[in-house]
């Protein structure tokens, strides 16, 4: 038995002694598939499909299986360093062709939230390129209705953080597109947006409104976009909290992959219970089972499914 399964099994055996139940993961670790419940997939991007700018082995093939079998899926990402068009172009260069609606990003969901709240003027702690995805939202340097936090990268300065702090004290809404703790960069693990959100929350004694994963509304919006109820949706990702935990809180099934930011220590101490664990996204076809037989090859003029 691999170390991950040993760690999880030991943890759940302890819970079983205490609570009388070990949870559903045991059945899945014994090889019982999810195929009877699967209607669609929400698949994380960074650390699950790509890592350090390159495709994770087997990821493209797994996505092609979904397309060939006409199984609805969406790529869901908290990426706020670039607009959706740039992400689509990157995936296209790697050999993955997606329609815009198949890529759900936190800024796209954020735009709808902001406009729904009547917010059009934001002080940005994120890159100007994101304006492309935010529609009529303006980035302003004075009298903002909201402070909007995302990935500003090396452009984050004390001065910018302090201005955001002062705007929040003055009553601006506090909205973050993501709050991930860290991500895997080219040279190792790196602090992510959540670290800076936490600093502002501590200083202002306010809690930010979260738009992206693991927000329940994010996952429900993604499920709605592909026409699959949350209880028939599988979320797959490398982040136990944002992907698996967030998806399960929205009523989805959660599958963890051992790529990207995956760490055994996080599983050992977390209360979140993944429904299955895969070595990588390459193992996705094994979750399908006989319920999704192979479809005939498409003609070049046919459009892919949802």
N, C-alpha and C positions, 0 to 999 in steps of 0.2 A: 504494500500500500504506500502511495506517495506521501511525502511529508504534509502536504496540504490536507489530504483526506484524513490523515492521522490526527492532525491538529483539530480539524472540524469535528471529527467523530468523538475525540476526547472531550471537547467542549460540550457537545450535545449530549453525551452520556452523563456528564455532570448535571446538565439541565434536566435530563430525564429523571435522575434520582431525586432532584428537588421538586420538579413540577409534574412528573408523571408522563411527560411527552417530550420526545426528542425533535419533533418537527419534521417537515416533509423532505429535508435534504437527504435523509438516509435512503429513502427509496430511490432518489436520483443517483446517489453515489453507488447504488447497487445496479444501476443501468436501466431503470425504468424511465422511458422517454417522456417528452412533453407533447408529443405529436397529437394526442387526442384533444388538446386544448388550444393548440397554436392556430391563430388566424392571421398574424402579421408580426413584424419585427421592428423594433426601434433600436438602431445600432449606433453606438458611440463612434466618433471619428478618431481623434488623437489617442493613440495607445491601443486602439482596437482594429482600425482599418489601416492607419498609417502611423509610423513612428520615426521621428527625426527626419521627416520629409520623404520617407520611402514607404512603399507598401509593405505591410507585414505579410510574410509568406502565407499563401492560401486565402488571403482576405478577398482578393478580386475574384477568385474562383467561387468562393462562398456566395458573393453577391450575384454572380452570374447564375448560380443555381436558383436563387430566388427569382430572378428575372425569367429564367427559362421555365420555371414551374408556375409563373404568374402569382407568386405570393407577395402580398403587399409589404412594403418596407419603407422606412425613412431613416436616413442618416441624421442623427440628432447631436448637436454640438454646442458647447458653451464658448466656442472660439469667438473672441471679440477683438482679435488682432487684425482681422481683415474682413472685408464684406463678403457676402455670399457668392458674388460673381467670381471673386478671386479664388475662393475655395473650390468652386465648380471647375474653374480653369486648371487648378492644380490637380484635381482628381482626373480631369480629362487627359492631362499630360501623362498621368500615371496609368492610363488605360481604362479608367472607370468613367463612363458617360452617364450622367444623371440629369434628369429634368429639374428645374429650379424647385418645384414643389416637393421633390424627394429629399431635399436638404433643409432641415429645420434648424435654424440658428437662434440663439438667445436674442440678438438684435432684432430679428424679424418679429419674434413674439413680443419683444419690448416695445417696438413701434406701436403695435396694436394696443398694448396696455397703456402707454403714455397718452395716445390720442383718446382712448376711452376715458381717461381721467382728466381730459382737457388740458394736458400739459404739452406745451409746444416749445418752451424755452428751457434749456438745460445747460448747467455748467458741467463740462465733460472731464472726467478722469478716464478718458479713452481716446483712441486715435481718430483724427478727422476723417479718415477713409470710411469710417462706419456711417457717416452721414448718408451714404448711398443707400443703406438699408433702412434708414429711419424716416424716409419720406419728408414730411413737412416739419419735422423737428429741427429746431435751430440750436446751434451751440453758441452760448453767450458768455461774456465775461463779467456781466453785472446784472443784478436783479433777476436771477434765474428762478423759475418755479420749482426746479428740482436739481439735485446733484445726481448725475448719472455715472456710475462706476463700471469700468470694464478693464481690458488689458491695454495699458498705456506703455508697457515695456520699460525701456531705459529712459523714456521721457518723463517718468514719474519723478517729481522733485518735492522737497520739503515745502517749497513755496506753493506748489499746486495743491498738495495735500492740506496745507493750512488754510488756503482759500476755501476749499471744499468744507473744511471744518467750520469756518466762520459763516458760510452760507447756510449750513445746517443749523447752526445756533440761531440764525435769523429766521428760521422756519421753513426753509426750502425742503421739499420732499426728498427722501433719501432712498434712492433706487439703485440696485446693483444688477447687472446682467448676469453675473455669475458670482459664486463664492467658493470655488474650489480651493483647497489648501495648497496644492502643489501640482506640478506637471513634470513630465520627463522631457528635457530639452536635449540638444545635441551633445552636451557634456555632462548630463546627469539630471537629478531632480532639482527643480527650481521653484521658488515661491510663486504662488498664483494669486489671483485677485482677492480671494478670501482673506488673505493675511492683511491687506490694506483696508478692506471693509471692516474687519475686526478692530483695527486701530481706530477708525472713525466711530464705530459703535461704542467703543470703550470711552473715547474722549467726549462724545456728545450724550452718552447714556440713552441713545436711540437705537432702534433695530431697523436695519435696511429691509426694504421690500425686495425680495428675490424674484427675478424673472426666469432665469435659466434653471437647469438641473441643480439640485434635486426638487425644485418646486413642483408640487402636484399639478398645478395648472399647466405647466409646460408639457408634462407627459400627456395629460388629457387632451391638450390642443393637438399634439402630434398624433395621437390615436385617432382623433376626429378627422384629421387631414387625410388619413388613409382609409377611413370608414370601417375601422375595426374597434370593437369595444375593448376597454382596458383589460378585462379579464381574459381576453383571447390574445393579448399582446405580450410578446417576450422582449424584454429590454436586455441588451447585451453590451457589456462594457468592462473597462479595466478598473473603474473607480467604485469601490464597495459602497461608499456613501452616496455619491452623486448619481450613479447609474443604477446599481442594484437596489439600494435603499430608497432612492427617490421613485424608481419605477414601482417597487412593491407598495409604497405608500399610496400610489395612485391606482392600485388594484391590478397592476401588471405582474407577470412573472419576471424574475430577475436572474440573469446568468452572468457569472463573472468569468473573465478571461485572464490567463496568467501572462499577459503581455503588458506593455506600457508601464504604468505606475504600480502595477500589482505588487503587493508585499505580503508575505506570509504573516508577519507580525500584526498587520491590521486585521486580518481574519481572526487571529487568536484572541484579540481583545474586544472585538466588535460584537454588538448584539444583533447585527444584521445577518440574516441567514439567506445566502443565495440558494436558488432552487436547483442550480447545477453549476458546475465549474468545467470550463474547457481550457485546454492548453492554449488555444488561440481561436480566432474566428474561423479558421479552417475547419474546425469541428462542427460548425453550424449545421451542415447537412445531416449529421447524425441525430439532430433533434427533430427532424421532420417525420421520419417513419413512412409507412406505406400509404398514409392518408394523402400524400402529395406525390403521385406518380409522375414520371417524366412526361412532359408535353411534347408534341411534335415540334420540330424546328420551325421558327417563324420565317416568313418571307421577308426580304429586306424592307418592304414597304409597310409592314405591320408595325403598329405602335406597341410598346411594352405596356404591361399591366400597371396598376396603381402603385 
